[in-house]
Amino acid sequence: MSKRILALLMLAVMIFSLAACGPTEEPAPAAPAGGETPATPEAPAYKIGIMTGTVSQGEEEYRAAEKMKEKYGDMIILQTYPDNFMKETETTIANVLSMASDPEVKAIVIVQAVPGTSAAIDKVREIRDDILFVAGVPGEDPDMIASKADVVFQADELGMGYTIIEQAQNMGAKTFVHYSFPRHMSYQLLAMRRDIFKSECERLGITFVDATAPDPTGDAGVPGAQQFILEDVPRKIQEYGTDTAFFSTNCSMQEPLIKAVLEGGALYPQQCCPSPYHGYPGALGIEIPEDKKGDIDFLVGEITAKIAEGGGTGKFSTWPIPVNMMFVEGGVEYAIAYLNGETTDKVDKAKVEEVFTKIAGSPIQLDTFTNESTGNTFENFFMVLSDYITF
């Protein structure tokens, strides 16, 4: 027997032995009486990308993205944009393109839709036109982002221009301090809301203070901006009194703002992105047990107790729903509904309302956006508004 034939015989024996020792296949399930083979559930033939900020710039959105990953597994792809996104636009674009490079990705949810998002969508459209883009909390001109993304979610910034001042007045505010910086004031909606704040304060006899804070994307970074808030709030309280309400347009400033306002005995009607999760747990030293994560009632109870300990009862409030987290989760759920054929239109207001109401656990007010400066109305740009809870 030649060596070649002997080698072939040995290989055949090895294959047979491996097959004999391996796991046996389960018998196919018996067909039902009608003769049809029972259907087996199939994994979705698509993936969804989520881009958020990092924990330091937007922990709420990041945690919501993790929650979606935990819920849907490999169907979800996660990415973040850089903390210094104003100077690293190319990185934001590259990270969106990296998700779109996977042919199975059929939708991308971006919250917050920081500057560079529109350019990233344009780049993706050059190579693919089959991706649904959902943009939340846009940091670009409304007309621009509405023309690029398929669906846009935004807390009703203009509506909040009225409700925040009304809430501050209900708390007894005589002065309203508005912390921001030039970059944010270049955002059309934020600038328009600032103007509404000012006019509403004048109408109600409240002193409006336009205070400039360091930009967290500047040289001093987030730590420098947070330190400024901790040092400046006591100065403002000393100058204007404890019946002063404070507001900041930046997420990373909320935690030090809550701390300083509580210590100074002043008023805090709402965060920039209203939610029980935004700023309050970190500022008040609240640890959320694993079995209580996502339990709004538990967190509200903890915040209420901590605020009472600090003597701030009735001086702090927010929305009962975590709005930015809702945009992440709602964006994913809406994308799934679209990709599963539950709605044939990329823009379906009724489906958006259904998704958000289910997540919030209560009806939410949803309106389309009209840009008063241009007269344009965007049917794909949805504005969300909610009532308050006061601790």
N, C-alpha and C positions, 0 to 999 in steps of 0.2 A: 504494500500500500504506500502510495507516494505521500510525502509530507503535506502536500496541498490538500489531498483528500482527507488525511487524518485531521488537519486543522479545521476543515469544514465540519467534520463529524463532531469534534469537540465543541465547536461553536453552537451547533444544533442542540447538543446535550445541555449546555449552559442556558440557552434560551428557554428550553423546555422546563429546566429546574426552577428558573426564576418565575416563570408563569405559574408553575404548580405551587410555589411558596407564597405568591403574592395574594392580595385580598381578592376574594371572589366578588363578582358583580352581583348586586342585589337584583332579584328578578323584577322584571317590569311590572308595574301595578296592573292589576286586572282591569280590563275594560268594563265600564258600567253596563247595565242591562241594555241600554240603547245601542251598544256597540262602539261608542265614542271613546277615544283615549282621553283620560283626564288631563287637563291643562296643567303645566308646571309653571310657577311664577318665574318671570325673567327679569334680570336686572335691567334698569333703564339703559337704553342705548345712547346715553349722552352723559356729559359731565357739566358741572356748573362751577365757574371760577368766582371767588370772592376776594376782593381787595379792600383792605381797611388800613387804618393807621396802626402804629405800634402801640404797645401798652402805655408808653409815656405820653403819647399824643391823643390817643382815643381808645382807652381800655374797653369802654362799653361795646364799641363796634367789634373790636378784636375778640372779646369773649363771646359775642353773639355769633361771629363766624366760627369759632371753635364749637359752639353748641350745634350749629348746622353740620359741621364735620362729624361730630359725635353721632348726630341723628342719622345722617345719610352715608357716612363712611367714604369710600373711595370715589363716590360720585361727586364729592366736593373737593376742589383744589383751592388752597389758600395762598394768598400773597399779601404783602404789605407795601405801602409806599414809604419813602424815607421821611424821617422826622423833619429834616430840612428840605421839604419838598419844593420850596420856592427856588432854591438854588440847584436842585437835583431833579429837574423836570425830566431829563433824559432817562433817569432811573425809573421814574414812574411809568413812562412810556414803554421802556424795555420790559418791566414786570408785567404790564398788561399784555404785551406781545408774546411773552413767554407762555402765558395761559392760552392765548389764542392759537399758539403753534401746535397745540394738541387738537387734532381733528375731531376728537370726541367732545370737546368743549363747545356747547351750543348756546350758552348764556354766561354773561359776566356781570356780577353785581359789584358796584364800586361805592363804598360809603366810608369816608366822605369823598365826594367827587372833587378833589382838590385841583388847583390849577395844573394843567397838563392832561387832564382827563379827556377833553375834547380832541386834543392833538393825538392822544393815544387811540381814541376811537377811529379817527381818520386813518391812522396807520394800519389798524386792523382791517378797516373797510377796503383798503387797497388790495388785500390778499384774500379776504373772506367777507361775504355779505350775508352769511347765514347765522350770525351770532346776535342774540337778543341782549342789548345793553340796558341795564337798570342803574341809574345814578341817583344816589341819595346825598342830601346836604351839599349841594353844589357850591363851589367856591369860585365859579366863573360867571360871566354875564348870563342871565337867564335865557335871553334869546339864543345865545351861542349853544349852551348845553342842551337846550330843548331841541335844537336843530340837529344835534349829533346823537344823543342817546334816544333809545326807543321810549323809555319811561323815566320820569324824573320824580323823586319824592323830596319834599321839603316841609319842615315845620313851617306853619304860616307866619313867617317873619313879620309881615306887614300887619297881620291880625294881632300878633303879640305886641306890636307897638302900642296898641290900645289896652289889651288885657293886662300886660305887666304893670302899666302905670295905674290902672284901676285897682289891681291887687295891692300895689304899694300904698295907694290911698286908703284902701280898706284896713291896712295895717297901721295907719296913722302917719304915713310919711309926709314930711315937710320939705325934704330935699331928696333928689334922685341923682346918684353918681353913676355915670356911664363910662366904664373903662374900655378903651380900645386902642388901636394904633393905625397908622396910615394904610397898611396893606389891607386890613379888614374894611376900612372905610372906602377902599377902592371897589369893594364888592357892592354891586348896585342895591341888592335887597337890604344889606346891613346898613348902608348909608340912608336908604329910604326909611328904614325902621328908626334909625337915630333921629331923623327929622320928625317922625311921628311922635317919638318919645318927647322931644322938645316942645312940640306944639301942644301935646296933651298935658304936659306939666304946666305950661303957661295957662291953659284953659282951666286947670284945676287949682291953680295957685301954689304949685310945687316948684321949688327952685331946681333948675336943671344944671348939673355940673358935667361938663364934657372933659373927662380926664384922660390924658394920654399915658399909656403903659408901654413898656418895652415889648417888642415883637418877639415871641418865643423862638422864631426861626432866625433871629438876629445873632449877633456875636455872643451875647450873654446866654443865649439858649433858654430852654425851659427853666432851669434853676434860677437864672437871673430875673426872669419875669415873675416867677413865684415869690422870690425874695422881695421884689418891689411891692407886690400886693400886701405881703405881711407887714411891711414897714409903712406903706402909704395909707392903708385903711385906718389905723389908729389916728393918723394926722387929720384925716378927713372927719372922723368922728369928733375929734377935739374941736375942729373948726366949725362943724355944722350941727353937732349934737347927735344923740342916739336915735332921734326920729328921722334918720337918714337911711334910705334904701340904696343898696349897692347892686350893680349889674356889670358883668364883663362879657365881651363877645368871644372869648377864647376858652376852649375846653380845659387846658392845663392850668388855668388860673382859678378854676372853681373850688378846688380843695383848699388852697390857702385863703381864698375869699370867705368861704364858710367859716373856717377857723377864726379868722380875724374879726369877722362880723359878730360871731357868737361871743367871743371874748370881750368885744367892745359894747355889746348890748344893743346893736343896731338891727337893721331890717334886711331881709334877703328874700325877695318875692319869687325869684326863679333863676335857674341856670341858663346859660346860652342854649344848651340842649336839654330841655326839661326831662327829668327822670329821677326816681328815688335812688337809682344806682350811680348817678353822675355826681361825683364829688363828695356826697354825704358819707358813705362808708369810710373812705380814707380820712376825711377831715375829723370824723367823730370816733375813729378807732373801732369801727364795727367789724367783727369777724363773722363771716357768713359760713355756717357749717355746710358740709357737703349735701346733707339731706334737706337743706333750706335754700339751696341755690335755685333761683327762679321763683321763689316764694315771695311775692310782692307784699302780702299782708304781714309776713314775718319782718321784712326789712322796714316797712313803714312803722311797725310797732317799736323796733329797735331805735330808729331815728327819733321817733316821738319821745322815747324815754331819755335819750342822750340830750336832745334839745332841752327837755324839761330840767335835766340836771344842770345845764349851763344857764338856766334862767331865760331861755329864748322862746318859750311857749307862745304861739300865736304870731311869731316874728319870722318864721321860715315856711316856705311852701314850694311846691313843684307840681308837675303833672303826675297823675297816678299811673301813667304808662311810660316805659323807657323808650322815648321816641326814636333815637338813633338805632337802638337794638331792634326795634320794630321794623325799621327800614331794611336792615340786613336780613332779618328772618322773613319779613314780608316780601322782599325782593326775591329771595330764593323760592319761597312758596308760590309766588306769582309766576316765576320762570318755569317751575315744574308744571303748573297748571297749563301754561301756554305750550310747553314742549309735549305734554301729554294729550294735547288736543282738547282740553276742557274749554278753551276759548280760542277762536280762530283769528282774532284780532290782536296785534301786538299791544294796542291800547284799548283796555276794557275797564272802564271806571267801575262798573258794577262788580267785577271780579276783584279789583283792588280793594273796594269797600268790604267785600266778603272776607278777603284774606286778613285785612287789618282788624276788622271787628272780631274775628276769631282769635287773633293773637292778643288783642287788647282786653278781650273778655267783656267789652261794652262797646256801644256804638261810638264812632268817631266822626268828627265833622271833616268832610273832604270837599275841597273846591279846586277848580282849575285856575291857573294863574293868568292874570292879565297884566301885562307890563304897561303901567299908566304913562310912562315916558315915551313909549313907542306905539302904544295902542294895540299891540299884538296880543292875542289870546292863544294859549297853547293847551290843546286838549290832552297832551301827554305829560303835562307838568302839574302834579297834584300837591296841593297845600293842605296840611293837617293841623287841626286845632283841637285842644282839649280843655276841660275844666281843671280846677286846682284842688289839691289837698293841702291843708295847712296843718303843720305839726304843732 
